C-alpha cells in the first residue's frame, strides 16, 4: 500500500480559512487536466459518487484567523491515499502532470513542487491504535426529515455511527467485507469544530483503538473513516 506526500509552495504564507474548498478544487483541477474521463468518473454532478480516497494536511505553524490561516513558512504538505490502487496510479500521473503549475487562490497562489511515494505496511491485526491526522466525522442521516446528526467521541453511539458509515461506504461500492466487530474506541479523544464547505460541524481528533477484520481496516487505512473523507477528513496513521 502507498500514500503520496505532496509538497506545495505558496506565494504568501497563508491559506484561506476554508482550505477544504481550495484542496478539493485543486484535486478536481488536477484530475481534469490529466483525464476528462477520470474527472467525470469522480465528480459527475448528476450522481452521488462515493470516493475511495482521503487526505490530511500539514500546515506549519498554523494560526487560525478570522478569514485566513497564517503559516510560519511558504509551504505546506498534503498526505494522500486511495483504497483503489488502480486509481492511485492515475492520481500519481495527474499530480505529476500538474507539478509546477501556478494554482490561483484569493490574493495568493500555490504550486505543487514535489511528489514522494511512501510505502505503508499492510495491516494484519484485528486491533490497532491510531492517531487522527484529520478530523474524524461521525454522522447519522435521517432520511425522513433530511437532517444530519454529528457525534463526538464521548457519545455512547459514536462507534455504532462510524460502523454504519463504514457499512454505507462498502455497500455503495459493492465491496463484500464484514463490519462485524468493527469499533472505534477513544483512548485520548478530543472534540474539534471543523469546516465542511461553509458549515461548521463537530469532528474528532486524538488517539483511538480501532477493531475489525484486517481486510476492512486496510480499506479504511487508505480511504479514511467516517464521512466527508474526500474533503480532508477521517485520515489516520497507526501508532501501535
C-alpha positions in Angstrom: 0.0 0.0 0.0 1.1 3.5 -0.7 0.5 7.1 0.2 1.7 10.2 -1.6 3.3 13.2 0.2 2.7 16.3 -1.9 4.7 19.4 -1.2 3.3 22.8 -2.1 4.9 26.2 -2.4 2.9 29.3 -1.6 3.3 32.8 -2.9 2.4 34.1 0.6 2.5 32.1 3.9 -1.3 31.9 4.3 -4.2 29.7 3.3 -8.0 30.5 3.2 -9.8 29.5 6.4 -11.9 27.1 4.3 -9.0 25.4 2.8 -11.0 22.3 2.2 -12.7 24.1 -0.7 -9.3 25.0 -2.1 -7.9 21.5 -1.9 -11.0 19.9 -3.4 -10.8 22.4 -6.2 -7.1 21.5 -6.7 -7.9 17.8 -6.9 -10.6 18.5 -9.4 -8.3 20.6 -11.5 -5.5 18.0 -11.4 -7.8 15.2 -12.4 -9.4 17.2 -15.3 -6.0 18.3 -16.5 -5.0 14.7 -16.7 -8.1 13.0 -18.0 -11.7 14.2 -18.7 -12.8 10.6 -18.1 -11.2 10.5 -14.6 -12.8 13.8 -13.8 -16.3 12.7 -14.9 -15.9 9.4 -13.0 -15.1 11.1 -9.8 -17.0 14.4 -9.9 -20.1 13.8 -12.1 -22.7 16.2 -10.5 -25.6 14.2 -11.9 -25.0 11.4 -9.4 -23.6 10.9 -5.9 -20.1 9.4 -6.3 -18.5 7.7 -3.3 -14.8 8.5 -3.3 -12.2 5.9 -2.2 -9.5 8.5 -1.3 -8.7 10.7 1.6 -6.1 13.2 2.6 -4.7 15.2 5.5 -2.7 18.4 5.7 0.4 19.6 7.4 0.3 23.4 7.8 3.5 24.6 9.6 2.9 27.0 12.5 -0.8 27.4 11.6 -2.6 30.3 13.3 -6.3 30.4 12.5 -7.5 33.9 12.0 -11.0 35.3 11.0 -10.6 34.6 7.3 -7.2 33.1 6.8 -4.8 30.5 8.2 -1.4 32.2 8.7 1.6 29.9 8.3 5.2 30.2 9.5 6.5 29.0 6.1 5.7 29.5 2.4 4.9 25.8 2.1 2.6 23.0 3.2 2.1 19.3 2.7 -0.8 17.0 1.7 -0.8 13.3 2.6 -2.9 11.5 0.1 -4.1 7.8 -0.1 -6.7 5.9 -2.1 -8.1 2.4 -1.4 -8.3 1.9 -5.2 -4.7 1.1 -6.3 -5.5 1.4 -10.0 -6.9 4.9 -9.3 -3.8 5.6 -7.2 -1.7 5.2 -10.4 -4.0 7.7 -12.2 -3.6 10.2 -9.3 0.1 9.9 -9.5 0.1 10.7 -13.2 -2.4 13.6 -12.6 -0.3 15.1 -9.8 2.9 14.7 -11.9 1.3 16.5 -14.8 0.2 19.3 -12.5 3.6 19.9 -11.0 4.9 23.5 -11.1 1.6 24.8 -12.4 0.6 28.0 -10.6 -2.8 27.5 -8.9 -4.5 30.7 -8.0 -6.4 31.5 -4.8 -7.7 34.7 -3.3 -4.8 37.2 -3.2 -2.4 34.3 -3.3 -1.2 31.3 -5.3 0.3 27.9 -4.8 2.1 25.3 -6.9 2.8 21.6 -6.4 6.6 21.2 -6.4 7.3 17.6 -5.3 5.6 14.2 -5.0 7.0 11.5 -2.8 5.7 7.9 -2.6 5.7 6.3 0.9 5.1 2.6 1.4 2.7 1.5 4.1 2.7 -1.9 5.7 -0.5 -3.9 5.3 -2.5 -4.3 8.5 -2.6 -7.9 9.7 -4.0 -7.4 13.2 -7.7 -7.0 14.2 -6.9 -4.3 16.7 -4.7 -1.2 16.1 -4.1 2.1 17.8 -4.2 5.2 15.6 -3.8 8.9 15.7 -6.2 11.0 13.7 -4.3 13.1 11.1 -7.5 15.0 10.1 -10.8 15.4 11.9 -13.0 12.2 12.1 -16.6 13.0 11.3 -19.3 10.6 12.5 -22.7 11.4 11.0 -26.1 9.8 11.0 -28.5 10.9 8.4 -32.3 10.9 8.9 -34.0 10.4 5.6 -37.4 11.3 6.9 -36.6 14.9 7.8 -33.3 15.1 5.8 -31.4 16.1 8.9 -27.8 15.2 9.9 -26.7 14.5 13.5 -23.0 14.6 14.2 -21.4 12.5 17.1 -18.4 13.1 19.2 -16.1 10.6 20.8 -17.8 10.9 24.2 -21.3 9.9 22.9 -22.3 6.3 23.6 -23.4 5.9 19.9 -20.1 7.2 18.4 -18.7 3.8 17.5 -22.0 2.5 16.2 -22.4 5.5 13.9 -18.9 5.0 12.5 -19.7 1.4 11.8 -22.9 2.5 10.0 -20.8 5.0 8.0 -18.3 2.1 7.1 -21.2 -0.2 6.0 -22.7 2.5 3.8 -19.3 3.1 2.2 -18.9 -0.7 1.5 -22.5 -1.1 0.3 -22.4 1.7 -2.2 -19.1 0.4 -3.7 -20.3 -3.2 -3.7 -17.4 -4.3 -1.5 -18.2 -7.5 0.3 -16.3 -7.1 3.6 -17.9 -7.7 7.0 -18.2 -4.9 9.5 -19.0 -7.3 12.3 -16.9 -6.4 15.4 -15.9 -3.0 14.0 -15.4 -0.5 16.8 -13.7 2.9 17.3 -12.8 3.3 20.9 -11.5 6.6 22.2 -8.2 6.5 24.1 -7.5 10.2 24.2 -10.2 11.8 22.2 -10.8 15.5 21.6 -13.7 17.4 20.0 -13.0 20.0 17.4 -15.2 22.2 15.2 -14.3 21.7 11.6 -15.3 23.4 8.4 -17.2 21.4 5.8 -17.8 23.6 2.8 -19.1 26.5 4.7 -20.7 24.5 7.5 -19.2 24.1 10.9 -19.6 20.5 12.3 -18.3 18.5 15.2 -15.2 16.5 14.5 -12.9 14.3 16.5 -9.1 14.2 16.8 -6.7 12.3 19.1 -5.9 8.7 19.7 -8.3 5.8 19.2 -8.3 2.0 19.2 -9.9 0.6 16.0 -11.1 -3.0 15.9 -12.3 -5.0 12.9 -11.2 -7.6 10.4 -7.8 -6.7 8.8 -9.4 -6.5 5.3 -11.7 -3.8 6.5 -9.0 -2.0 8.4 -6.8 -1.9 5.3 -9.6 -0.3 3.3 -10.2 2.3 6.0 -6.4 2.9 6.2 -6.4 4.0 2.6 -9.9 5.5 2.2 -10.3 7.0 5.7 -13.0 6.6 8.3 -16.3 8.3 8.9 -17.8 10.7 6.3 -16.5 13.7 4.2 -13.3 11.7 3.8 -12.6 13.0 0.3 -12.7 16.6 1.7 -9.8 16.0 4.1 -11.4 14.2 7.0 -11.0 10.8 8.7 -7.4 10.0 7.8 -5.3 8.3 10.4 -1.9 6.8 11.0 -1.0 3.7 13.0 1.0 4.3 16.2 0.6 0.8 17.7 
